[in-house]
Amino acid sequence: MAFQCQRDCYMTEFVTSVVSCCPAELKQETNGKKVTLKGFNVKLQDTILFPEGGGQPDDHGLIGDVPVLRVTRQGPEAVHFVCTPLEVGQEVPVKVNWERRFDHMQQHSGQHLITALAETMFGYKTTSWELGRQRSTIELDTPSMKACQLQELEEAVNVKIRDCVPVNVQLLSIDDPAVEKVRSRGLPGDHAGPIRIIDIIGVDANMCCGTHVSNLSHLQVIKLLGTEKGKKNKTNLIFLAGNRVLKYAEKSYSTERSLVSLLKTGPDEHVEAVDKLQKSVKTLQKTNLSLIRDMAVLIAQNFKNNPLKSNFFSLHKKEGDNEFMNIIANELNTEETLVFLTVGEEKGPGLFLLAGPTEPVSKMGPRVLQLLQGKGAGKNGRFQGKANSLAQRGDVEAFLRQEFNNFTTEEE
């Protein structure tokens, strides 16, 4: 069967009845964490909420005042996941999130148009596509696409939009001879009911279950952002359609104004200004690295030249890296001196190095890791790694002093 959302893609409200309501679970990702929601799968007599399929995500909306979090298709039926049970047999109003629906209509119809003209103009067939949250991608069966072809294609699709070409929906039986004449990548295994054809008059006829605009003028505009290398010798064409182009332009303008304020130059000079900044930063980084290396040598020499020096040397610096610590360790005689070095935030994450006689270093290293909540390894009198927290650095230092004193006493 065809759902009401497929018969009339522009309908935003609809009254139907609840056929079934069963306990169910929905796995979702929230703030990067996977969670399982307990709720109910609801089937309606008919629906204006599109179930995901054909590369198009599902609709969001309401059944009564109950939010619908997911809509999936099971054979000829749409299943709506909600967190509140609904009474079987009751009449309910259904309302679609129109902003999300119309966005999907624009992207999906835009994909059909781009796909059709890419094949007509250059012979590039579409092998798959993805309607993303911010941009959409069409996978073309070609290893590359020239910049001039991209420009020609963008001009051609926008001419069709300005021509206000109608888009018709046809429902055909599966044995209708007309089905053989339309473009298709095949039907899903559990397909049931008539075949739905999206016909962009004079441009393309294609099997599709998704929601579409009724006229190409409703796409407003299409912007081809560029291409990326795809898998298996294919090319990914990235595009925006309709309101997404307007939002992209608004965001780009906002970014441009921020850069004008930061760089103190006009938009045409931004690339040159950033290039100069990057070169300056690289020069400063090299100078800083050279100074840090010189500082490491001086720190080690200062310790060695101290007539009152002990057999334990400890140092923490906020600025530095593994090379800084290793220079100090290399300059000191770690056969006789235990060296404990850290760099990073005083009570935050950082790096550490423990160097000295092989036996005590290998014995004390694991305890240092534990106190610093870190990860690392050691060999040949060196134990180093990353510390998740340097908050207990003082405890580590006290532990090392005590253990190394015990070791040297036993050696004597």
Stockholm file with secondary structure:
# STOCKHOLM 1.0

chainA/1-412         MAFQCQRDCYMTEFVTSVVSCCPAELKQETNGKKVTLKGFNVKLQDTILFPEGGGQPDDHGLIGDVPVLRVTRQGPEAVHFVCTPLEVGQEVPVKVNWERRFDHMQQHSGQHLITALAETMFGYKTTSWELGRQRSTIELDTPSMKACQLQELEEAVNVKIRDCVPVNVQLLSIDDPAVEKVRSRGLPGDHAGPIRIIDIIGVDANMCCGTHVSNLSHLQVIKLLGTEKGKKNKTNLIFLAGNRVLKYAEKSYSTERSLVSLLKTGPDEHVEAVDKLQKSVKTLQKTNLSLIRDMAVLIAQNFKNNPLKSNFFSLHKKEGDNEFMNIIANELNTEETLVFLTVGEEKGPGLFLLAGPTEPVSKMGPRVLQLLQGKGAGKNGRFQGKANSLAQRGDVEAFLRQEFNNFTTEEE
#=GR chainA/1-412 SS CCCHHHHCTTCCEEEEEEEEEEEEEEEEEETTEEEEEEEEEEEESSCSSCCSBTTBCCCCEEETTEEECEEEEETTEEEEEESSCCCTTCEEEEEECHHHHHHHHHHHHHHHHHHHHHHHHHCCCEEEEEECSSCEEEEESSSCCCHHHHHHHHHHHHHHHHTTCBEEEEEECTTCGGGGGSBCSCCCTTCCSCEEEEEETTTEEEECCSCCCSBGGGGCCEEEEEEEECSSSCEEEEEEETHHHHHHHHHHHHHHHHHHHHHCSCGGGHHHHHHHHHHHHHHHHHHHHHHHHHHHHHHHHHHHTCTTCCSEEEEEESSCCHHHHHHHHHHSCTTTCEEEEEEECTTSCEEEEEESCHHHHHHHHHHHHHHHTEEEEEETTEEEEEESCCTTHHHHHHHHHHHHHHHHHHHC
#=GC SS_cons         CCCHHHHCTTCCEEEEEEEEEEEEEEEEEETTEEEEEEEEEEEESSCSSCCSBTTBCCCCEEETTEEECEEEEETTEEEEEESSCCCTTCEEEEEECHHHHHHHHHHHHHHHHHHHHHHHHHCCCEEEEEECSSCEEEEESSSCCCHHHHHHHHHHHHHHHHTTCBEEEEEECTTCGGGGGSBCSCCCTTCCSCEEEEEETTTEEEECCSCCCSBGGGGCCEEEEEEEECSSSCEEEEEEETHHHHHHHHHHHHHHHHHHHHHCSCGGGHHHHHHHHHHHHHHHHHHHHHHHHHHHHHHHHHHHTCTTCCSEEEEEESSCCHHHHHHHHHHSCTTTCEEEEEEECTTSCEEEEEESCHHHHHHHHHHHHHHHTEEEEEETTEEEEEESCCTTHHHHHHHHHHHHHHHHHHHC
//
